[in-house]
Amino acid sequence: QEQLVESGGGLVQAGGSLRLSCAASGRTLSTYAMGWFRQAPGKEREFVAVIGWSGSITYYADSVKGRFTISRDNAENTVYLQMNSLKPEDTAVYYCAADDHWRRLSPSPRLADYDYWGQGTQVTVSS
């Protein structure tokens, strides 16, 4: 059973930066697409960024494009989300997820395609 643990959340002022990490235990994540999703109070969970199993393909939500960067270190079994130029509307619980479809050609932005989820880490951006 995969276990994903997010860290790096916190309180930051608008314009600031945070780096989220997602560490996996259990099987290696090196053949899985990975994603970051977020859920703000009163809203549905939404796609933020995804990365293919090799790290060569990434997709971003329009709302974060140019500000956030997803990356992975398969040797460390860890996925990252670098968040720059943060805005108050980025405030949410951020979740890491793994898609266990073996070496999916293109990472999916659909929540339903992800099989394992972390517990989430809170990101709060003050204005």
C-alpha positions as CSV (number, residue, x, y, z in Angstrom):
1,Q,0.0,0.0,0.0
2,E,1.4,3.4,-1.0
3,Q,1.6,6.1,1.6
4,L,2.1,9.7,0.6
5,V,3.1,12.4,3.0
6,E,3.0,16.0,2.2
7,S,5.0,18.7,3.9
8,G,6.1,22.3,3.5
9,G,2.8,24.1,3.8
10,G,2.4,27.2,6.0
11,L,1.5,30.8,6.2
12,V,3.0,33.2,3.8
13,Q,2.4,36.8,2.6
14,A,1.2,37.5,-0.9
15,G,4.1,37.5,-3.3
16,G,6.0,35.0,-1.2
17,S,7.1,31.4,-2.0
18,L,6.7,28.0,-0.6
19,R,8.0,24.6,-1.6
20,L,5.8,21.6,-1.0
21,S,7.2,18.0,-0.8
22,C,5.5,14.7,-1.2
23,A,7.4,11.7,0.1
24,A,6.3,8.2,-0.7
25,S,6.7,5.0,1.2
26,G,5.9,1.5,-0.1
27,R,6.6,0.8,-3.7
28,T,8.7,3.2,-5.8
29,L,6.9,6.0,-7.6
30,S,9.2,6.0,-10.5
31,T,6.6,4.5,-12.9
32,Y,3.7,6.6,-11.7
33,A,2.4,9.9,-12.8
34,M,2.1,12.2,-9.9
35,G,-0.1,15.2,-9.2
36,W,-0.8,18.1,-6.9
37,F,-4.3,19.1,-6.3
38,R,-5.9,21.6,-3.9
39,Q,-9.1,22.2,-2.1
40,A,-10.2,25.6,-0.8
41,P,-12.9,26.0,1.9
42,G,-16.4,25.4,0.4
43,K,-14.9,24.4,-3.0
44,E,-14.3,21.2,-4.8
45,R,-10.8,19.7,-5.1
46,E,-9.1,20.9,-8.2
47,F,-6.1,20.1,-10.4
48,V,-3.0,22.2,-9.9
49,A,-0.1,20.4,-11.6
50,V,0.9,16.9,-12.8
51,I,4.1,15.3,-13.9
52,G,4.7,12.2,-16.0
53,W,6.6,9.2,-14.6
54,S,9.9,10.2,-16.3
55,G,9.5,13.9,-15.4
56,S,9.6,15.0,-19.0
57,I,5.9,16.0,-19.3
58,T,4.1,18.4,-17.0
59,Y,0.8,20.2,-17.1
60,Y,-0.5,23.1,-15.1
61,A,-3.8,24.7,-14.3
62,D,-4.1,28.1,-16.0
63,S,-4.4,29.7,-12.6
64,V,-0.9,28.7,-11.6
65,K,1.0,28.5,-14.9
66,G,4.2,30.6,-14.8
67,R,4.2,30.7,-11.0
68,F,4.3,27.0,-9.9
69,T,6.7,24.3,-10.9
70,I,6.2,20.6,-10.3
71,S,9.3,18.3,-10.3
72,R,10.3,14.9,-9.1
73,D,13.3,13.0,-7.8
74,N,12.7,9.3,-8.5
75,A,15.8,8.3,-6.6
76,E,14.4,10.0,-3.5
77,N,10.8,8.9,-4.2
78,T,9.7,12.5,-3.8
79,V,7.7,15.0,-5.8
80,Y,7.9,18.8,-5.3
81,L,5.7,21.8,-6.0
82,Q,7.6,25.1,-6.0
83,M,5.1,27.9,-5.6
84,N,6.2,31.5,-6.3
85,S,4.3,34.8,-6.4
86,L,1.7,33.4,-4.2
87,K,-1.8,35.0,-4.1
88,P,-4.5,34.9,-1.5
89,E,-6.6,32.8,-3.9
90,D,-3.9,30.1,-3.7
91,T,-5.0,29.4,-0.1
92,A,-6.1,25.8,0.2
93,V,-5.2,22.4,1.4
94,Y,-2.8,20.9,-1.1
95,Y,-2.8,17.2,-1.8
96,C,-0.3,14.9,-3.5
97,A,-1.6,12.0,-5.5
98,A,-0.2,9.0,-7.4
99,D,-1.6,7.4,-10.5
100,D,-0.6,3.7,-10.5
101,H,-1.3,3.2,-14.2
102,W,2.1,1.9,-15.2
103,R,4.0,4.5,-17.2
104,R,0.9,6.3,-18.4
105,L,2.0,8.1,-21.6
106,S,0.7,11.5,-20.6
107,P,-0.1,12.5,-17.0
108,S,-3.8,13.0,-16.3
109,P,-5.3,16.2,-14.7
110,R,-8.4,14.2,-13.7
111,L,-8.8,13.5,-10.0
112,A,-10.5,10.2,-10.7
113,D,-7.3,8.8,-12.4
114,Y,-5.3,9.0,-9.1
115,D,-5.3,6.0,-6.8
116,Y,-3.3,7.1,-3.8
117,W,-3.6,10.4,-1.9
118,G,-1.8,12.1,0.9
119,Q,-3.4,13.7,3.9
120,G,-2.9,17.2,2.6
121,T,-0.9,20.2,3.8
122,Q,-2.4,23.7,4.5
123,V,-1.2,26.7,2.5
124,T,-2.4,30.1,3.6
125,V,-1.6,33.2,1.8
126,S,-2.3,36.5,3.5
127,S,-2.9,39.7,1.6
